Amino acid sequence: MILTVCLSPCIDVNLEVESLNVGRSHTILSKRVFFTGKAINVAIGLARLKVDSFATGFMYEENGHQFEQELHREGVTYKFVWNKGRVRENYKFIDHKSMLTEIDDISPEVSEEKQEELIKLVSRLSPSCEAVVISGGLAKGMSPEFYGRILSVVPSNVKKVVDSEGERLFSSLRYGVDLVKPNLEELERSLQKSISTQEEMLAACKELIKLGAKCVLLSLGKAGAIITDGNKSYCCKSVNVAMNSTLGAGDSMVAAATSALVKDTPLEEILRQGVAAGTAAVTSPDSISFNKEKYEEILSSLHTIKITE
């Protein structure tokens, strides 16, 4: 079983309108609602790969039960630490020019008592798991060090996977992480430097390895991804597909890579499976994850190349 820890769930409301003009009334052409959060998306991706997944984290009393319904439909086991208030709601407006306007909500505060409750829950659940995945943002007022506090109670024989940036990432690395998956922009922000060439990408990844990561999977969007453990490095280009939505693509990559990681799969195959899932996710406009058949179709056409340094 793989445990995923979501610290800031959200409801994404995607609205298509003819045009978006401040101060005017608008008619909605289409509306899609997603019950999401990076680690929740990972749990769903794992379930679609037929991997046992368990979702935990913070949830909110007023509208959080809709997440339970979604996870139940996907076959994901779950147990949340419940808080007063509402899950934050993010609104994304898309007009006929394909212009995207986003309005992001803020998570309610989580008390120190509830934070300790989640740490104890992870401490109880993680010994029976093959891996623990922690990803995404934090609730209002929480310290980035909470990532480290979570990982500090995970047994050393359980794989640790982190998808985050900045101080949350650095806090995690102090406890040793088996796999981190930044995208290029997150890596640049974390290390506070511009990164453009493949040589610079590998050098930046190795900085994370020096800080405690065993392996870095760097997502490059349409260009695919690279992976390195500091000794061996590989790249994998994506394939051209119809891009319908980027929602959950990175989380799908984490799901497939984690599934491969716990099976002691070779580095280049972790990369290949991660790229296949991320690519498959962008073809699914009505889902935060991917279709397994589409994933397998894309996987069969992907090839990795060893990077010579």
C-alpha positions in Angstrom: 0.0 0.0 0.0 1.1 3.6 -0.7 0.1 6.4 1.6 -0.5 9.9 0.2 -0.6 12.9 2.5 -2.6 16.0 1.3 -2.2 19.1 3.5 -4.3 21.5 1.4 -7.2 20.0 -0.5 -9.1 22.2 -2.9 -12.1 22.2 -5.2 -11.3 23.4 -8.7 -14.2 25.0 -10.6 -13.4 25.4 -14.3 -15.8 27.7 -16.1 -15.9 28.4 -19.8 -17.4 31.7 -20.9 -17.7 33.5 -24.3 -15.6 36.4 -23.0 -14.6 37.7 -19.6 -15.2 41.4 -19.0 -14.9 43.1 -15.6 -18.2 44.6 -14.4 -20.4 42.6 -16.8 -22.7 39.6 -16.5 -21.6 36.3 -18.0 -23.3 33.1 -19.1 -21.4 29.9 -18.4 -21.0 27.7 -21.5 -19.6 24.7 -19.6 -18.6 23.9 -16.0 -16.4 21.2 -14.6 -15.8 20.6 -10.9 -12.8 18.7 -9.6 -12.2 17.5 -6.0 -8.5 17.7 -5.9 -5.2 18.3 -4.1 -1.9 17.1 -5.3 -1.6 14.1 -3.0 -5.3 13.2 -3.5 -4.6 13.2 -7.3 -1.6 10.8 -6.7 -3.8 8.4 -4.7 -6.3 8.3 -7.6 -3.5 7.8 -10.2 -2.2 4.9 -8.1 -5.7 3.3 -8.0 -6.0 3.6 -11.7 -2.7 1.6 -12.0 -4.4 -1.0 -9.7 -2.0 -0.1 -6.8 -3.5 -0.1 -3.3 -3.5 3.6 -2.2 -4.5 5.2 1.1 -5.3 9.0 1.2 -4.9 11.0 4.3 -4.4 14.6 5.3 -6.6 17.5 6.4 -10.2 17.8 5.4 -13.0 20.3 6.2 -16.5 19.7 7.7 -18.7 21.9 5.5 -17.9 20.5 2.0 -15.2 17.8 2.5 -17.5 14.8 2.3 -17.6 15.2 -1.5 -14.0 14.2 -1.5 -14.9 10.9 0.3 -17.5 10.2 -2.4 -14.9 10.8 -5.2 -12.2 8.6 -3.5 -14.8 5.8 -2.9 -15.7 5.8 -6.6 -12.0 5.5 -7.5 -11.4 2.7 -5.0 -9.1 4.7 -2.7 -9.1 4.0 1.0 -9.0 7.2 3.1 -8.9 8.6 6.6 -8.7 12.4 7.2 -8.1 14.7 10.1 -11.3 16.8 10.1 -11.3 20.6 10.7 -14.0 23.3 10.9 -14.6 25.4 7.8 -14.7 24.8 4.1 -12.3 23.3 1.6 -10.9 26.2 -0.5 -12.4 26.7 -3.9 -10.4 27.9 -6.9 -12.1 29.3 -9.9 -10.6 29.1 -13.4 -12.3 31.1 -16.2 -11.5 30.3 -19.8 -12.8 32.5 -22.6 -13.1 32.0 -26.4 -9.6 33.3 -26.8 -8.4 30.5 -24.6 -7.3 33.1 -22.1 -7.2 31.7 -18.5 -8.1 33.8 -15.5 -7.6 32.2 -12.1 -9.0 33.2 -8.7 -7.4 31.1 -5.9 -8.9 30.7 -2.5 -6.9 30.3 0.8 -7.1 27.3 3.0 -8.6 27.7 6.5 -6.1 27.6 9.4 -5.3 24.3 11.0 -4.6 24.2 14.7 -1.4 22.8 16.2 -3.6 20.1 17.9 -4.9 19.0 14.5 -1.4 19.1 13.0 -0.2 16.7 15.8 -3.2 14.5 15.1 -2.1 14.1 11.5 1.5 13.3 12.5 0.3 10.6 14.8 -2.0 9.2 12.1 0.9 9.0 9.6 3.0 7.4 12.4 0.4 4.7 12.8 -0.3 4.1 9.1 3.1 4.4 7.5 4.8 1.2 9.0 2.5 -1.0 7.0 3.1 1.0 3.7 5.6 0.6 1.0 5.9 4.3 0.4 4.6 7.7 1.7 4.0 10.5 -0.8 3.7 14.1 0.5 3.0 16.9 -2.0 1.3 20.2 -2.5 0.8 23.4 -0.4 0.1 23.9 3.2 -2.9 25.2 5.1 -2.9 28.9 6.1 -0.3 29.7 8.8 1.5 26.3 8.7 5.3 26.2 8.8 7.2 24.6 5.8 8.9 22.5 8.5 5.7 20.5 8.7 6.9 18.5 5.8 9.9 17.4 7.8 7.8 16.7 10.8 5.6 14.3 8.8 8.6 12.5 7.3 10.3 12.2 10.7 7.7 9.6 11.8 8.0 7.5 8.6 10.1 4.3 9.2 13.5 4.2 7.4 12.4 1.1 5.4 9.5 2.9 3.8 10.1 4.9 0.6 9.6 8.6 0.9 8.4 10.6 -2.2 8.1 14.4 -2.2 6.6 16.8 -4.8 7.1 20.3 -3.5 9.4 23.3 -3.6 11.3 25.8 -1.6 11.5 25.4 2.2 9.0 22.6 2.2 11.3 20.6 -0.1 14.4 21.5 1.9 12.7 20.5 5.2 11.9 17.1 3.7 15.4 16.5 2.4 16.8 16.7 6.0 15.1 13.4 6.6 16.2 11.7 3.4 13.9 11.3 0.4 13.9 8.5 -2.1 12.4 10.5 -4.9 11.6 14.2 -5.5 9.7 15.4 -8.5 10.0 19.2 -9.2 9.2 20.8 -12.5 11.7 23.1 -14.0 10.1 26.3 -12.7 9.9 24.9 -9.1 13.5 23.8 -9.3 14.5 27.3 -10.4 12.5 29.0 -7.6 13.9 26.5 -5.0 17.5 27.1 -6.0 17.0 30.7 -7.0 18.7 30.4 -10.3 17.9 30.3 -14.0 18.2 26.9 -15.6 18.1 26.3 -19.3 20.5 23.7 -20.7 20.4 20.0 -19.9 23.8 20.3 -18.3 22.4 23.0 -15.9 19.3 20.8 -15.2 21.5 17.9 -14.1 23.7 20.1 -12.0 20.7 21.5 -10.3 19.2 18.1 -9.6 22.5 17.0 -8.1 22.3 19.9 -5.7 19.1 18.3 -4.3 20.9 14.9 -4.2 23.7 16.5 -2.1 21.0 17.8 0.3 19.4 14.4 0.8 17.5 13.2 -2.2 18.4 9.8 -3.5 16.8 10.4 -6.9 15.4 13.4 -8.8 12.7 13.2 -11.5 12.6 16.6 -13.2 9.4 17.2 -15.2 9.8 19.3 -18.4 6.2 19.5 -19.5 5.8 18.8 -23.2 9.5 18.0 -23.5 9.2 15.0 -21.2 11.5 14.6 -18.2 14.9 13.6 -16.9 15.9 11.5 -14.0 19.2 11.1 -12.1 20.5 9.5 -9.0 23.8 11.4 -9.1 25.6 8.6 -11.0 23.2 7.6 -13.8 21.0 10.0 -15.7 18.4 9.5 -18.4 16.0 11.6 -20.5 12.7 10.7 -22.0 10.8 12.7 -24.6 7.1 12.8 -24.5 4.9 12.0 -27.5 2.6 14.4 -29.3 -0.9 14.1 -28.0 -4.0 16.3 -28.0 -3.7 18.4 -24.9 -7.0 18.9 -23.2 -6.0 19.7 -19.7 -2.8 19.9 -17.7 -4.7 19.4 -14.4 -3.1 16.6 -12.5 -0.4 15.8 -15.0 2.5 16.2 -12.6 0.6 14.2 -10.0 0.0 11.4 -12.5 3.7 11.3 -13.1 4.3 11.0 -9.4 1.8 8.2 -9.1 3.4 6.1 -11.8 7.0 6.8 -10.7 6.1 5.8 -7.1 4.4 2.6 -8.3 7.6 1.7 -10.1 9.9 2.9 -7.3 8.5 0.5 -4.7 9.0 -2.4 -7.1 12.8 -1.6 -7.3 12.3 -0.8 -11.0 15.4 0.4 -12.8 15.9 4.2 -12.9 15.2 4.5 -16.6 11.9 2.6 -16.3 10.7 4.8 -13.4 11.3 7.7 -15.8 9.5 6.1 -18.7 6.4 5.1 -16.6 6.3 8.6 -15.1 6.4 10.3 -18.5 3.7 8.0 -19.8 1.3 8.8 -17.0 1.9 12.5 -17.2 1.3 12.5 -20.9 -1.8 10.4 -20.6 -3.3 12.8 -18.1 -3.2 15.8 -20.4 -5.5 13.9 -22.9 -8.3 13.6 -20.3 -10.3 16.9 -20.1 -12.9 15.5 -17.6 -10.6 13.9 -15.1 -7.7 14.8 -12.7 -6.0 11.6 -13.6 -5.4 9.3 -16.6 -7.0 6.4 -18.4 -5.0 3.2 -17.9 -5.5 2.1 -21.4 -4.2 5.4 -22.8 -1.3 5.2 -20.3 -0.3 1.8 -21.6 -0.6 2.9 -25.2 1.7 5.8 -24.7 4.1 3.8 -22.5 4.7 1.3 -25.4 5.9 4.1 -27.6 8.4 5.8 -25.2 12.1 5.3 -25.1 14.8 6.5 -22.7 18.2 7.8 -23.6 21.2 7.6 -21.2 22.8 11.0 -20.7 26.5 11.0 -21.1 28.2 13.6 -18.9 
